[in-house]
Amino acid sequence: MSTSPRNHREKQLAAAEGYLTLEMPEHALRELRAIDDPDLILFEANRLRGEALRMLARHDEALVAYGRAFAEKPNDVDLLMGMAWCYKRTQQLPNAITAMEEAYRIAPKVPVILYNLACYWSLAGNKTQTLSWLGRALRMDQSLRRLIENETDFDPLRGDPDFQLIAGSAG
């Protein structure tokens, strides 16, 4: 008994997702390239392609794939976070901030979104925004505090007394 093309595509998508979970992005891309008629699964194929390319640090290409997926589902928070990651690494910090602000509008109770906004505002040199977002993120999830010490995005403010107060008072 042969499987239908739809079932076969779904298995290939699942395989690609599995490869990404195993941090094997090249295998995921190979699986995605083998899909017949990817237009039938446009969102998922582009989302997974974007993730694989992001893992390979091919950020410009990832942004293209993410953009195609975003056209299908503009309210997908994970897509926006992936796009912001790539924007930051392609020296497009204003776009990274915009993507994360959109993610926040969609999911205001997800602490990592607020934390990432604090990171990006720190890189942009905006102390007020950084401290505001960081303080709110830490009030929502104290465990984020453990990330601060090794977060290079906060290096511009690391010696600032106000930053130290917020980062240290989270516990």
Secondary structure, 3 states (H helix, E strand, C coil): CCCCHHHHHHHHHHHHHHHHHCCCHHHHHHHHHCCCCHHHHHHHHHHHHHHHHHHCCCHHHHHHHHHHHHHHCCCCHHHHHHHHHHHHHCCCHHHHHHHHHHHHHHCCCCHHHHHHHHHHHHHCCCHHHHHHHHHHHHHHCHHHHHHHCCCHHHHHHCCCHHHHHHHHHCC
